[in-house]
Amino acid sequence: MAVRLILGLLMTVVCLGIAGRRLFFLVQLGKRFQPLADRQLDTSEAVKAEVSEVAGQRKLLRWTVPGIAHFFVFWGFMVLLFTIVEAFFGLVKADFQIPVLGNYAWFGFFEDLFALLCVAALVVFTILRIQQAPKNLGRKSRFFGSHIGPAWFVLFMIFNVVWTLLAYRGASINAQELHDPANADKMGFLHGAFASQWFASILPKTNLEVWETVFLLLSLAVLLGFTVFVTYSKHMHIFASIPNVAYARRPRALGALEPVYWAGKKIDFEDPGDDDVMGVGKVEDFTWKGLLDFATCTECGRCQSQCPAWNTDKPLSPKVLIMGLRDHALAKAPYIMAAKGEDGEVVTAGLAATAIAEAERPLVGPEGDENASVGEHGIHGTGAIPFDMLWSCTTCGACVEQCPVDIEHVDHIVDMRRYQVLMEGAFPEEAGIMLNNVEHAGDPWGLGRTKRLEWAEELDFEIRVYEGEKIPDDIDYLYWVGCAGALDDTAKKTARAVATLLHEAGVEFMVLGEAESCTGDPARRMGHEFLFQMLAMQNVEVLNEAGAKRIVVTCAHCYNTLANEYPQVGGHYEVVHHTTLLARLVAEKKLTPIQRVDAAVTYHDPCYLGRHNRIFAAPREVLGAVPGARVQEMPRNRERSFCCGAGGARMWMDENLGTRINQNRADEALATTPDIVAAACPFCITMLSDGVAQRQQEGSAAGVQVTDVAEVLLRSVRPDLVDAAAEATA
């Protein structure tokens, strides 16, 4: 007994000391990163998240087979904690049992059942990893770019933890009579432990105390060795996921982007400090929550499998990006942690050359870097993150939606873009035209304010236009037409359809006309926070002077900006998307669809309406109310809707890498054999129209129309307008 106590304690002290030293180092490293500003821990929300996402494995269970397998591994280990406690106390007291629970055979049965469920889950993981191995599926594998070797080792070690604990319990069963011959049934839980009983049956019946000691020390050695490995591997998520979920942005790290912070304070763009750094230019410019995100990544590849950029052969994988940031941070860590001299420079004496070289490596590589690539074994190139990887993102949020541990991919990407744009002036050249147009003309096309009312000229009723005075009390909504609705020929049809439907329903509304300007969404998504702030404050000033309270919008991006981001600059309004308002008007019988629209309709969920803002039902309710319309879903819909390719300011940039995102989505829509492809965002309609038009030029998809949900409803509510339009075209 004394030998195993000494050896057991020695192993425990050494291994936990090594693991603890690693954890202490990571905590100290996090303190060298930026503070997490304006995000206090909400205890009640954190507890709900831990119960739902950690204990309940909610996000993981969306993927049924691997989700259930992970559920059993997680809860297998939770239950195995009891056996681990038994093993550690077994060093001191051979017949130790958990108080109260240990008296019952059902408790031992419960422990062994979850141990075997854990093993069964490992078998499932093994099969999945073989089936979905990168060597079999290439880039289509969600494990492409992951650290495959360590992942296999983890499965092997989990198996070893389970069987050695069961073997120790089996040896304990055999040794019961030796320890306490007067009361062989004292350790009641072992009598229900069926798997442990099987181990007992195959173990030698001689030298019982020796076998018990051997398997006890072996199980502890495996467990403690695995603990050390975890702290140095991607399975750090076992520890990191708990605080990461607790400190995640609520309700999701989607919708609004966060303001720009430096040194824990929000940057005042009207009067920035001389030392303010706008965005993230070095890995230590991320907050400690960013470092926690990097450490929490499980390399599961769920984000990668849903990413529109990755699925169209572009160099962006959200998983590989987070892995690249983690690897860069850890390689640079000795430099970050090094002492500073009197001049504030890092003292490099004694630092490894690799750490110094990593410190000299830029966070984002230069444009046109010939060495940049994303391969099966990670990122290569001058920078930790290749230029094209950073700028391939559409900010659609599919990665954030799928991540089971609440990593904030989009925030990190935009923060790096901010530095590139504001501090380095480095961004795709074609985006500069859009930024210049927005800054000087107030819209991405550069058409100017004088054309903002031309969309209304074909209406058969008068539009009320804001002329600098307070909005009258009889106005129900201010209609934010948006740049696309006012200036893009296709989107003008949607603007007229919405205006007509509101007029038919007796809703009094007003438009800003020439007082309206771009919300700044494309500027903010591509990182030009200064321009966004300028536009946002200008628009908020107009809206507040007008006394706007309720705003209806047709653009998903305008909706997200007005509703979620303008409160950051003093703009607090009730913002409603036109599909939500139309669904309400139909339900209240203020709009009555009368004409049949005999057509198969497939609906595309815009990312910034659906995933970012959870508006899924309203557009479908509108379409479902149209007589004759047969609504059919694409395979990827609602939360898993595939991006059209326009978000993140990609609408204004050439797509010259891989295949076109909009074509991918258009093909999925056409596969449902629709007559109409409907959406609820002008950006999506533009992108999908281009994709459908391409297939029509190739001789397929004849007669398929791409249009807004409002226009489908208008065909049923005012068929005379549709007939008149058809006659005019003829």
C-alpha positions in Angstrom: 0.0 0.0 0.0 2.8 2.4 0.9 4.6 1.8 -2.5 1.6 2.6 -4.6 0.8 5.6 -2.4 4.3 7.0 -2.9 4.4 6.2 -6.7 0.8 7.5 -7.2 1.5 10.8 -5.4 4.8 11.2 -7.2 3.1 10.8 -10.6 0.3 13.1 -9.7 2.5 15.9 -8.4 4.9 15.7 -11.5 2.1 15.4 -14.1 -0.2 18.0 -12.6 2.8 20.2 -12.1 3.7 20.1 -15.8 0.0 20.6 -16.8 -0.4 23.4 -14.3 2.8 25.1 -15.5 1.4 25.0 -19.0 -2.0 26.5 -18.0 -0.2 29.2 -16.0 1.9 30.1 -19.0 -1.2 30.4 -21.2 -3.0 32.5 -18.6 0.0 34.8 -18.4 0.2 35.0 -22.2 -3.4 36.0 -22.3 -2.7 38.9 -20.0 -0.3 40.2 -22.6 -3.2 40.5 -25.1 -5.7 43.3 -25.2 -8.4 43.5 -22.4 -11.9 42.5 -23.3 -13.8 45.8 -23.2 -17.5 46.3 -22.6 -18.3 42.6 -22.1 -19.0 41.7 -18.5 -19.8 38.1 -17.5 -23.6 37.7 -17.3 -23.8 34.9 -14.7 -27.3 33.8 -15.5 -26.7 33.8 -19.3 -23.4 32.0 -18.8 -25.0 29.3 -16.8 -27.7 28.8 -19.4 -25.1 28.6 -22.1 -23.0 26.1 -20.2 -26.0 23.9 -19.6 -27.2 24.1 -23.2 -23.9 24.0 -25.1 -21.4 22.3 -22.8 -23.6 19.9 -20.8 -26.4 19.6 -23.4 -24.0 19.6 -26.4 -26.7 21.5 -28.3 -24.7 22.6 -31.3 -22.9 19.2 -31.6 -26.2 17.3 -31.7 -27.2 19.2 -34.9 -24.9 16.7 -36.6 -26.7 13.6 -35.5 -24.2 10.8 -35.7 -21.0 12.6 -34.7 -23.0 14.7 -32.3 -24.4 11.7 -30.4 -20.9 10.1 -30.4 -19.4 13.2 -28.9 -22.3 13.4 -26.4 -21.5 9.9 -25.1 -17.7 10.7 -24.9 -18.4 13.9 -23.0 -20.9 12.3 -20.6 -18.8 9.1 -20.5 -16.0 11.2 -19.0 -18.3 13.1 -16.7 -19.4 9.7 -15.2 -15.9 8.4 -15.3 -14.9 11.2 -13.0 -16.5 9.1 -10.2 -14.2 6.2 -11.1 -11.2 8.6 -11.2 -12.1 9.8 -7.7 -12.3 6.1 -6.7 -8.9 5.5 -8.2 -7.1 8.4 -6.4 -8.6 7.6 -3.1 -7.7 3.9 -3.7 -4.1 4.9 -3.3 -4.9 5.5 0.4 -7.8 3.2 1.1 -8.2 0.1 -1.0 -11.9 -0.4 -0.4 -12.8 3.3 -0.9 -16.3 4.0 -2.4 -18.2 7.1 -3.2 -20.2 8.0 -0.1 -23.9 6.9 -0.3 -23.9 6.2 -4.0 -21.2 3.6 -3.7 -23.5 1.4 -1.6 -25.7 0.5 -4.6 -25.1 -1.9 -7.4 -27.0 0.3 -9.9 -24.3 3.0 -9.4 -21.6 0.6 -10.6 -23.8 -0.4 -13.5 -24.3 3.2 -14.5 -20.5 3.9 -14.4 -19.7 0.9 -16.5 -22.5 1.6 -19.0 -21.2 5.0 -19.8 -17.7 3.7 -20.0 -18.8 1.3 -22.7 -20.9 4.0 -24.4 -17.7 6.1 -24.5 -15.8 3.2 -26.2 -18.7 2.7 -28.7 -18.4 6.5 -29.5 -14.7 6.0 -30.1 -15.5 3.3 -32.7 -17.9 5.7 -34.4 -15.2 8.4 -34.5 -12.7 6.0 -35.9 -15.1 5.0 -38.7 -15.9 8.6 -39.5 -12.3 9.7 -39.5 -11.4 6.9 -41.9 -14.4 7.6 -44.2 -13.8 11.4 -44.2 -10.0 11.3 -44.2 -8.4 14.1 -46.3 -6.6 11.4 -48.4 -10.0 10.1 -49.5 -12.0 13.3 -49.8 -9.3 16.0 -50.3 -10.7 19.5 -49.6 -14.2 18.1 -49.2 -13.1 16.5 -45.9 -13.9 18.7 -42.9 -10.7 17.3 -41.4 -8.6 18.8 -44.2 -5.9 21.0 -42.6 -6.5 19.5 -39.1 -3.7 17.9 -37.1 -4.6 14.3 -38.0 -1.8 12.6 -36.0 -2.7 14.1 -32.6 -6.4 13.5 -33.2 -5.7 9.7 -33.6 -3.5 9.7 -30.5 -6.3 11.4 -28.5 -8.8 8.6 -29.5 -6.2 6.0 -28.5 -5.6 7.7 -25.2 -9.3 8.0 -24.4 -9.6 4.3 -25.0 -6.7 3.6 -22.7 -8.2 5.8 -20.0 -11.4 3.8 -20.1 -10.0 0.2 -20.2 -7.4 0.8 -17.6 -10.0 2.2 -15.2 -12.2 -0.8 -15.8 -9.3 -3.2 -15.4 -8.4 -1.5 -12.0 -12.0 -2.0 -10.9 -11.9 -5.6 -12.0 -8.7 -6.1 -10.0 -10.4 -4.4 -7.0 -13.3 -6.9 -7.3 -10.9 -9.8 -7.1 -9.1 -8.2 -4.2 -12.2 -7.5 -2.1 -11.9 -10.6 0.1 -8.2 -9.9 0.7 -8.9 -6.4 1.8 -11.9 -7.2 4.0 -12.6 -10.9 4.2 -15.3 -10.3 6.9 -17.3 -8.1 4.6 -16.9 -9.0 0.9 -19.9 -7.0 -0.1 -18.8 -3.8 1.4 -18.0 -2.2 -2.0 -21.5 -2.6 -3.2 -21.1 -0.5 -6.4 -18.6 -3.1 -7.9 -21.3 -5.8 -7.8 -23.3 -3.9 -10.5 -20.2 -3.0 -12.5 -20.7 -5.6 -15.3 -17.8 -4.5 -17.5 -15.5 -4.4 -14.4 -16.8 -7.9 -13.5 -15.7 -9.1 -16.9 -12.2 -7.8 -16.4 -12.2 -9.5 -13.0 -13.1 -12.8 -14.6 -10.1 -12.7 -17.0 -7.5 -11.4 -14.5 -5.3 -13.8 -12.6 -6.6 -14.9 -9.2 -3.2 -14.9 -7.6 -1.2 -12.0 -6.2 -4.4 -10.0 -6.1 -3.0 -7.0 -4.3 -0.1 -6.8 -6.8 -2.5 -6.8 -9.8 -4.7 -4.2 -8.1 -1.7 -2.0 -7.5 -0.4 -2.5 -11.1 -3.7 -1.5 -12.7 -4.3 1.3 -10.3 -1.0 2.9 -11.1 -1.3 2.2 -14.8 -4.8 3.8 -15.0 -3.5 6.9 -13.1 -0.4 7.1 -15.3 -2.5 7.0 -18.5 -5.0 9.6 -17.1 -2.3 12.0 -15.9 -0.2 11.6 -19.0 -3.3 12.3 -21.1 -3.9 15.4 -19.0 -0.4 16.7 -19.8 -0.9 16.0 -23.5 -4.2 17.8 -23.5 -2.7 21.0 -22.2 -0.2 21.0 -25.1 -2.6 20.0 -27.9 -5.8 21.0 -29.7 -7.7 19.1 -27.0 -7.0 22.1 -24.8 -10.7 22.8 -25.7 -11.6 20.3 -22.9 -10.6 23.1 -20.5 -10.9 26.2 -22.6 -14.4 25.7 -24.0 -16.0 26.3 -20.6 -14.8 29.9 -20.1 -15.0 30.5 -23.9 -18.7 29.6 -23.9 -19.3 31.7 -20.7 -17.7 34.8 -22.2 -19.1 34.5 -25.7 -21.1 37.4 -27.2 -24.8 37.0 -26.5 -27.1 36.1 -28.0 -24.7 35.2 -30.8 -21.5 36.7 -32.2 -23.5 37.6 -35.3 -25.6 40.6 -36.3 -23.7 43.7 -35.1 -20.0 44.0 -35.3 -18.3 45.3 -32.2 -16.8 48.8 -32.2 -13.0 49.3 -32.5 -11.3 49.1 -29.1 -7.7 49.8 -28.1 -6.3 49.3 -24.6 -9.8 48.5 -23.3 -11.4 51.7 -24.6 -13.6 52.4 -27.6 -11.8 54.5 -30.1 -13.4 57.9 -30.7 -13.1 58.3 -34.5 -13.9 62.0 -34.2 -10.8 62.5 -32.0 -8.6 59.3 -32.0 -5.6 59.1 -29.7 -2.1 59.4 -31.2 -1.2 55.9 -30.0 -4.5 54.2 -30.9 -4.2 51.1 -33.0 -7.2 50.6 -35.2 -7.8 46.9 -35.6 -5.5 43.9 -35.2 -2.0 44.2 -36.7 -0.2 41.8 -34.5 -1.5 38.6 -32.9 -1.2 40.2 -29.4 -3.5 42.9 -30.5 -6.4 40.5 -30.2 -8.1 40.4 -26.9 -7.5 37.6 -24.4 -10.9 36.3 -25.5 -9.4 36.0 -29.0 -6.5 33.9 -27.6 -9.1 31.8 -25.8 -11.0 31.3 -29.1 -7.8 30.0 -30.7 -7.1 27.6 -27.8 -10.7 26.4 -27.9 -10.8 25.3 -31.5 -11.4 21.5 -31.7 -10.4 21.3 -35.4 -13.7 19.5 -36.0 -14.2 21.3 -39.3 -17.9 22.0 -39.0 -17.2 25.7 -39.8 -15.1 24.6 -42.8 -17.8 22.3 -44.2 -20.3 25.2 -44.2 -18.0 28.0 -45.4 -19.0 29.4 -48.9 -15.5 30.4 -49.6 -14.0 27.0 -48.8 -16.8 25.2 -50.7 -15.9 27.2 -53.8 -12.2 26.4 -53.7 -11.0 29.7 -52.2 -8.1 29.8 -49.7 -10.3 30.6 -46.7 -11.1 27.9 -44.1 -12.4 29.4 -40.9 -10.9 26.4 -39.0 -7.5 26.7 -40.6 -7.5 30.5 -40.1 -8.1 30.0 -36.3 -5.5 27.2 -36.2 -3.1 29.5 -38.0 -3.6 32.3 -35.5 -3.2 29.8 -32.6 0.0 28.4 -34.0 1.4 31.8 -34.7 0.5 33.0 -31.2 2.1 30.0 -29.5 5.2 30.2 -31.7 5.6 33.9 -31.0 4.7 33.5 -27.3 8.3 33.6 -25.9 8.8 36.9 -27.7 5.5 38.3 -26.4 6.4 37.2 -22.9 10.0 38.4 -23.0 11.1 41.3 -20.8 11.2 44.9 -22.2 14.3 47.1 -22.0 14.4 50.7 -20.9 13.4 51.8 -24.5 10.4 49.5 -24.5 11.9 47.2 -27.0 11.9 43.4 -26.4 15.1 42.0 -25.0 15.9 39.2 -27.4 18.9 37.9 -25.6 18.3 34.2 -24.9 15.2 33.9 -27.1 15.1 31.1 -29.6 15.7 32.1 -33.2 12.3 30.5 -34.1 10.5 32.9 -31.7 12.3 35.9 -33.1 11.6 34.8 -36.7 7.9 34.4 -35.8 7.8 37.8 -34.3 9.2 39.3 -37.5 6.5 37.5 -39.5 3.6 39.8 -40.4 0.2 38.7 -39.2 -1.3 39.2 -42.7 0.8 38.5 -45.7 1.2 40.8 -48.7 -1.1 40.7 -51.7 0.2 38.4 -54.4 2.4 36.4 -52.1 3.5 33.5 -54.3 4.4 31.3 -51.3 1.0 31.6 -49.7 -1.1 28.4 -49.7 -3.5 26.5 -47.5 -2.6 22.8 -47.7 -3.4 19.6 -45.9 -0.9 20.5 -43.2 -1.9 24.1 -42.6 -0.9 27.6 -43.8 2.2 28.4 -45.8 3.4 31.9 -46.7 5.0 35.1 -45.7 2.3 36.0 -43.3 0.6 34.0 -40.6 -2.7 34.6 -42.5 -2.5 34.9 -46.4 -3.9 38.1 -47.9 -6.4 36.2 -50.1 -7.6 34.1 -47.1 -8.5 37.3 -45.2 -10.4 38.9 -48.1 -12.3 35.8 -49.3 -14.7 36.0 -46.3 -18.3 37.1 -47.0 -19.0 37.5 -43.3 -22.0 35.2 -43.8 -21.6 33.8 -40.3 -22.0 30.1 -41.2 -18.8 29.4 -39.3 -20.0 31.1 -36.1 -23.4 29.4 -36.4 -21.8 25.9 -36.6 -19.0 26.3 -34.1 -19.9 24.1 -31.1 -17.6 26.1 -28.8 -18.6 29.7 -29.7 -15.6 30.9 -31.6 -16.0 34.4 -33.0 -14.5 34.0 -36.5 -16.2 37.0 -38.1 -15.1 39.4 -35.4 -11.5 38.3 -35.8 -11.5 38.5 -39.6 -13.0 42.0 -39.5 -10.6 43.2 -36.9 -7.7 42.1 -39.1 -9.3 43.8 -42.1 -9.7 47.0 -40.0 -5.9 47.2 -39.5 -5.2 46.4 -43.1 -7.5 49.2 -44.4 -7.0 51.9 -41.7 -3.4 51.4 -40.8 -1.8 49.8 -43.8 -4.0 50.9 -46.7 -3.9 47.3 -48.0 -7.1 45.9 -49.5 -8.3 44.6 -52.8 -8.0 47.4 -55.4 -11.5 47.1 -56.8 -13.0 47.7 -53.4 -11.5 51.2 -53.5 -13.9 52.3 -56.1 -16.8 51.4 -53.9 -15.3 53.1 -50.9 -14.7 56.3 -52.9 -18.3 56.3 -54.2 -19.8 55.7 -50.8 -17.7 58.5 -49.3 -18.3 61.1 -52.0 -21.7 60.2 -53.4 -23.3 58.4 -50.5 -23.9 55.1 -52.4 -21.7 52.3 -53.8 -22.5 53.1 -57.4 -21.6 56.8 -57.2 -24.9 57.9 -58.7 -25.6 60.5 -56.1 -28.5 61.7 -54.0 -30.4 63.4 -56.9 -31.4 60.0 -58.3 -32.7 58.6 -55.0 -36.4 59.2 -55.9 -36.4 58.0 -59.5 -37.6 54.5 -58.4 -41.0 56.1 -57.3 -41.8 57.8 -60.6 -43.7 54.8 -62.0 -46.0 54.5 -59.0 -49.7 55.4 -59.5 -49.9 57.1 -56.1 -47.8 59.9 -54.5 -45.0 59.1 -52.1 -44.6 61.3 -49.1 -41.0 62.6 -48.9 -39.2 64.0 -45.8 -38.3 67.7 -46.3 -36.4 68.6 -43.2 -39.3 68.8 -40.7 -40.4 66.3 -38.1 -42.2 63.3 -39.4 -45.9 63.8 -38.9 -47.8 61.8 -36.3 -49.9 60.1 -38.9 -46.9 58.3 -40.4 -46.7 54.7 -39.4 -43.3 53.9 -40.8 -40.3 55.6 -42.3 -39.5 53.5 -45.4 -35.7 53.2 -45.7 -35.4 52.4 -49.4 -31.7 51.8 -49.3 -29.1 52.3 -52.0 -30.1 49.3 -54.0 -33.8 49.9 -53.8 -33.3 53.5 -54.9 -30.6 53.1 -57.6 -30.4 49.5 -58.8 -32.8 48.7 -61.7 -33.7 45.3 -60.4 -34.1 46.4 -56.8 -36.2 49.3 -57.8 -39.0 46.8 -58.7 -38.9 45.5 -55.1 -39.0 49.1 -53.7 -42.1 49.8 -55.8 -43.7 46.5 -54.8 -43.2 47.2 -51.1 -44.5 50.7 -51.5 -47.5 49.6 -53.4 -48.3 46.8 -50.8 -48.0 49.3 -47.9 -50.3 51.7 -49.8 -52.8 48.9 -50.4 -52.8 48.0 -46.8 -53.5 51.6 -45.7 -50.1 52.0 -44.0 -48.9 55.6 -44.0 -45.2 55.8 -44.7 -42.6 58.4 -45.7 -39.2 58.2 -47.4 -36.1 60.3 -46.8 -35.4 60.8 -50.5 -32.2 62.8 -51.0 -31.6 62.9 -47.2 -31.0 59.1 -47.2 -27.4 57.8 -47.6 -25.6 54.5 -47.5 -25.8 52.9 -44.0 -22.1 52.1 -44.2 -22.5 48.3 -44.1 -20.1 47.5 -47.0 -17.5 49.9 -45.6 -17.7 48.3 -42.1 -17.6 44.7 -43.3 -14.5 45.3 -45.3 -12.8 47.1 -42.4 -13.2 50.8 -43.1 -14.6 51.6 -39.7 -13.8 55.3 -40.1 -16.1 55.6 -43.1 -18.8 53.6 -41.4 -18.7 55.9 -38.4 -19.0 58.9 -40.6 -21.9 57.6 -42.5 -23.7 56.2 -39.4 -23.4 59.4 -37.4 -24.6 61.4 -40.4 -27.7 59.1 -40.9 -28.4 59.0 -37.2 -28.4 62.8 -37.1 -30.9 62.9 -39.9 -33.1 60.2 -38.4 -33.1 61.8 -35.0 -33.9 65.2 -36.4 -36.7 63.7 -38.3 -38.0 62.0 -35.2 -37.9 58.5 -36.7 -39.3 55.8 -34.5 -40.3 52.9 -36.7 -38.4 52.1 -39.8 -39.2 49.5 -42.5 -36.4 48.3 -44.8 -36.1 45.9 -47.7 -32.4 45.2 -47.6 -31.1 42.6 -45.1 -27.9 44.5 -44.7 -29.6 47.8 -44.1 -31.9 46.0 -41.6 -28.9 44.6 -39.7 -27.1 47.9 -39.6 -30.0 50.1 -38.6 -31.4 47.6 -36.0 -28.2 46.3 -34.5 -25.3 48.7 -35.2 -26.8 52.2 -35.1 -27.5 51.9 -31.4 -23.7 52.0 -31.0 -23.7 55.6 -32.4 -26.9 56.8 -30.7 -29.6 55.6 -33.2 -32.3 53.7 -31.4 -35.3 52.7 -33.5 -37.8 50.0 -34.0 -36.6 48.4 -37.3 -38.7 45.9 -39.2 -37.9 44.0 -42.3 -40.4 44.3 -45.1 -41.2 40.5 -45.0 -42.1 40.7 -41.3 -44.4 43.7 -41.9 -46.0 42.1 -44.9 -46.6 38.8 -43.1 -48.3 40.8 -40.3 -50.4 42.7 -42.8 -51.6 39.5 -44.5 -52.3 37.9 -41.1 -54.4 41.0 -40.1 -56.3 40.8 -43.4 -55.1 44.2 -44.4 -53.6 42.6 -47.5 -55.6 39.9 -49.3 -53.9 37.7 -51.9 -56.6 37.0 -54.5 -55.0 35.9 -57.7 -53.4 32.5 -58.0 -49.7 32.4 -58.8 -49.3 28.9 -60.0 -45.6 28.4 -59.6 -43.0 26.4 -57.8 -41.1 28.7 -55.6 -37.9 28.1 -53.8 -36.8 30.6 -51.1 -33.2 31.6 -50.4 -32.5 32.7 -46.8 -30.3 35.9 -46.9 -27.4 35.5 -44.4 -28.0 38.9 -42.8 -31.7 38.3 -42.5 -31.7 34.6 -41.5 -28.5 33.5 -39.8 -27.6 37.0 -38.4 -31.1 38.1 -37.3 -33.2 34.9 -37.1 -35.9 36.0 -39.5 -36.9 32.7 -41.1 -40.6 32.4 -40.7 -41.9 35.7 -42.1 -40.8 35.3 -45.8 -42.2 31.8 -45.8 -45.5 33.0 -44.3 -45.8 35.6 -47.1 -45.1 33.0 -49.8 -47.4 30.5 -48.2 -50.2 33.0 -48.2 -50.1 33.3 -52.0 -52.7 31.0 -53.7 -51.1 28.5 -56.0 -47.5 29.1 -54.9 -45.8 25.8 -54.1 -42.9 26.6 -51.7 -40.1 24.0 -51.8 -36.9 24.2 -49.7 -33.4 23.9 -50.9 -31.3 21.3 -49.0 -29.3 24.1 -47.3 -31.9 26.4 -45.7 -32.6 28.5 -42.6 -29.5 28.4 -40.3 -27.6 26.4 -42.8 -28.5 28.5 -45.8 -25.6 28.9 -48.3 -24.4 32.4 -48.9 -25.0 34.2 -52.3 -21.5 35.6 -52.2 -22.4 39.3 -51.8 -21.7 39.9 -48.0 -18.5 41.2 -46.4 -18.3 43.8 -49.3 -17.6 40.9 -51.7 -20.4 42.3 -53.8 -17.9 45.0 -54.9 -14.9 42.8 -55.5 -14.0 40.5 -58.3 -14.3 36.8 -57.6 -11.3 35.4 -59.4 -10.3 32.5 -57.1 -12.0 29.2 -57.3 -15.6 28.9 -58.6 -18.3 31.5 -58.1 -20.3 31.4 -54.8 -23.4 32.7 -56.5 -23.3 30.1 -59.2 -23.1 27.4 -56.5 -26.2 28.7 -54.8 -28.0 29.3 -58.0 -27.4 25.7 -59.1 -28.8 24.5 -55.8 -31.9 26.6 -56.3 -32.3 25.4 -59.9 -32.0 21.8 -58.7 -35.4 22.1 -57.1 -36.9 22.8 -60.6 -38.5 26.1 -59.6 -40.4 28.6 -61.6 -39.4 31.4 -59.2 -36.4 31.8 -57.0 -37.4 34.2 -54.3 -35.2 36.1 -51.8 -35.6 39.0 -49.4 -32.5 41.1 -50.0 -31.5 43.0 -53.1 -27.9 41.8 -52.9 -29.0 38.2 -52.9 -31.4 38.8 -55.9 -28.6 40.4 -57.9 -26.2 37.5 -57.2 -28.8 34.8 -57.8 -30.0 36.5 -61.0 -26.5 36.4 -62.4 -26.2 32.7 -61.5 -29.5 31.8 -63.1 -28.7 34.0 -66.1 -25.5 32.1 -66.6 -27.3 28.8 -66.8 -30.0 30.3 -69.1 -27.2 31.3 -71.5 -26.0 27.7 -71.4 -29.4 26.5 -72.5 -30.9 25.5 -69.1 -33.2 27.1 -66.5 -35.4 28.6 -69.1 -38.2 30.7 -67.8 -36.9 30.8 -64.2 -37.4 34.2 -62.5 -35.5 35.6 -59.6 -37.4 38.1 -57.6 -38.2 39.4 -54.1 -40.9 37.9 -51.8 -42.8 41.2 -52.0 -43.1 41.0 -55.8 -44.6 37.5 -55.5 -47.1 38.8 -53.1 -47.9 41.8 -55.3 -48.8 39.5 -58.2 -51.6 38.1 -56.1 -52.7 41.3 -54.4 -52.6 43.5 -57.5 -52.6 41.3 -60.6 -53.6 44.3 -62.6 -50.1 45.8 -62.1 -48.5 42.7 -63.3 -50.7 42.6 -66.4 -49.9 46.2 -67.1 -46.2 45.6 -66.8 -46.4 42.6 -69.2 -48.3 44.7 -71.8 -45.8 47.5 -71.5 -42.9 45.1 -72.0 -44.7 43.5 -75.0 
